[in-house]
Amino acid sequence: MAANNVRPVVTLRSTAGTGATYVTRKNRRTHPDRLVLRKYDSVAGTHVLFREER
């Protein structure tokens, strides 16, 4: 992925404490705060919240 200040690459880490991560991009202009998505955690075997890690 090309370097871009408006759409940086962010890491999402599971709130279940399993250490599972996702890597995605976000638009800083439309979402200036930390990203929180509900995604599947393969270690926990269920859907949990994933929060943006800085």
Backbone torsions as a table, in degrees:
resi	resn	phi	psi	omega
1	MET	NA	137.6	-179.0
2	ALA	-73.9	148.8	178.4
3	ALA	-71.0	131.2	-178.7
4	ASN	-152.1	127.2	-177.9
5	ASN	-74.2	-25.2	-178.9
6	VAL	-80.1	-36.0	-179.1
7	ARG	-121.7	76.4	-177.9
8	PRO	-76.1	158.4	174.0
9	VAL	-80.3	129.2	179.8
10	VAL	-124.0	151.6	176.4
11	THR	-104.2	131.3	176.6
12	LEU	-105.2	126.3	-179.3
13	ARG	-114.0	140.4	-177.9
14	SER	-63.8	139.6	175.8
15	THR	-84.6	-5.6	179.4
16	ALA	-78.2	-8.0	178.0
17	GLY	80.2	18.9	-178.6
18	THR	-89.3	-15.2	-178.7
19	GLY	88.5	2.5	179.3
20	ALA	-69.8	142.3	-178.6
21	THR	-134.9	156.6	169.1
22	TYR	-127.1	151.4	175.6
23	VAL	-119.6	129.3	-178.8
24	THR	-148.0	-177.7	176.6
25	ARG	-121.5	153.3	177.3
26	LYS	-140.1	157.4	178.7
27	ASN	-94.2	115.1	-177.6
28	ARG	-68.3	-27.3	-178.7
29	ARG	-70.4	-39.4	-178.6
30	THR	-90.5	-24.5	-179.8
31	HIS	-132.1	76.6	-177.7
32	PRO	-71.8	-23.1	-179.8
33	ASP	-87.1	177.2	-177.6
34	ARG	-67.9	139.0	-178.4
35	LEU	-80.1	135.7	175.8
36	VAL	-131.5	120.3	180.0
37	LEU	-128.0	147.4	175.6
38	ARG	-95.2	111.4	-176.7
39	LYS	-133.1	169.9	-177.7
40	TYR	-79.7	128.5	175.2
41	ASP	-101.2	109.3	-175.5
42	SER	-68.2	-26.3	179.1
43	VAL	-74.5	-44.7	-179.9
44	ALA	-78.9	-24.1	179.0
45	GLY	78.3	22.1	-179.3
46	THR	-151.9	171.6	176.2
47	HIS	-83.7	132.1	178.8
48	VAL	-139.4	170.0	176.9
49	LEU	-78.1	137.6	174.6
50	PHE	-115.9	126.3	-178.7
51	ARG	-107.9	148.3	178.1
52	GLU	-65.4	134.6	179.7
53	GLU	-108.2	137.8	179.9
54	ARG	-111.5	NA	NA
